[in-house]
């Protein structure tokens, strides 16, 4: 696959990542001792189909996260969307 540069407006400030929640999702998943498979299964139970590869891509910032996916992650990780977005909200304060 050809590596296409991220040309989004704030990509440099965000470390050229396609999402800002991946790191927090990773940390929450680890805190709950969920494998990517378990997280994928829990998302599937609420009607959100995200493969373990896609979860990995989200966690490392190579895939965007849709709004309904964000809410699903928040639900199965027993947190809020605001908590998942806390790093991004903090970055807005310095822009």
C-alpha positions as CSV (number, residue, x, y, z in Angstrom):
1,X,0.0,0.0,0.0
2,X,1.3,3.4,-1.0
3,X,2.0,5.8,2.0
4,X,-0.2,8.8,1.3
5,X,0.7,11.9,3.4
6,X,-2.0,13.4,5.7
7,X,-2.8,16.9,4.4
8,X,-5.4,17.8,7.0
9,X,-5.3,21.3,8.5
10,X,-3.9,20.3,11.9
11,X,-2.2,17.1,11.0
12,X,1.3,18.4,12.1
13,X,0.0,19.5,15.5
14,X,-1.7,16.1,15.9
15,X,1.4,14.1,15.0
16,X,0.1,13.3,11.5
17,X,-2.6,11.0,13.0
18,X,-6.0,10.4,11.5
19,X,-7.7,10.5,14.9
20,X,-7.1,11.8,18.4
21,X,-8.7,9.1,20.4
22,X,-6.7,6.1,19.5
23,X,-4.1,6.4,22.3
24,X,-6.9,6.8,24.9
25,X,-8.8,3.8,23.5
26,X,-5.6,1.8,23.7
27,X,-5.0,2.8,27.3
28,X,-8.6,2.2,28.4
29,X,-8.5,-1.2,26.6
30,X,-5.3,-2.2,28.5
31,X,-6.7,-0.9,31.8
32,X,-9.7,-3.2,31.4
33,X,-7.5,-6.1,30.2
34,X,-9.4,-6.4,26.9
35,X,-7.7,-7.9,23.9
36,X,-8.5,-6.3,20.6
37,X,-10.6,-9.4,19.9
38,X,-12.6,-8.9,23.1
39,X,-13.1,-5.2,22.3
40,X,-14.2,-6.1,18.7
41,X,-16.6,-8.7,20.1
42,X,-18.1,-6.3,22.6
43,X,-18.6,-3.7,19.8
44,X,-20.2,-6.3,17.6
45,X,-22.7,-7.1,20.4
46,X,-24.0,-3.5,20.2
47,X,-24.1,-3.5,16.4
48,X,-20.8,-1.9,15.6
49,X,-18.6,-4.0,13.3
50,X,-14.9,-3.1,13.8
51,X,-12.3,-5.7,13.1
52,X,-9.2,-6.3,15.3
53,X,-7.1,-4.9,12.5
54,X,-9.2,-1.7,12.4
55,X,-8.9,-1.4,16.1
56,X,-5.2,-1.6,15.8
57,X,-5.2,1.0,13.0
58,X,-7.4,3.3,15.2
59,X,-5.0,2.9,18.2
60,X,-2.0,3.9,16.1
61,X,-3.8,6.7,14.4
62,X,-3.9,5.2,10.9
63,X,-7.7,5.1,10.7
64,X,-10.4,7.7,11.4
65,X,-13.2,7.1,13.9
66,X,-16.8,7.7,13.0
67,X,-19.1,9.4,15.5
68,X,-21.2,6.3,16.2
69,X,-17.9,4.3,16.6
70,X,-16.7,6.8,19.1
71,X,-19.9,6.4,21.1
72,X,-19.6,2.6,20.9
73,X,-16.0,2.6,22.1
74,X,-17.1,4.9,25.0
75,X,-19.9,2.5,26.0
76,X,-17.9,-0.8,25.9
77,X,-14.9,0.8,27.6
78,X,-17.2,2.2,30.3
79,X,-16.2,5.8,29.8
80,X,-17.5,8.9,28.0
81,X,-16.8,10.3,24.6
82,X,-15.5,13.4,26.4
83,X,-13.0,11.3,28.2
84,X,-11.9,9.7,24.9
85,X,-11.5,13.2,23.4
86,X,-9.7,14.8,26.3
87,X,-6.3,15.0,24.6
88,X,-7.8,16.7,21.6
89,X,-9.7,19.2,23.7
90,X,-6.5,20.1,25.5
91,X,-4.7,20.6,22.2
92,X,-7.4,23.1,21.1
93,X,-6.4,25.3,24.0
94,X,-2.9,25.8,22.6
95,X,-4.0,26.5,19.0
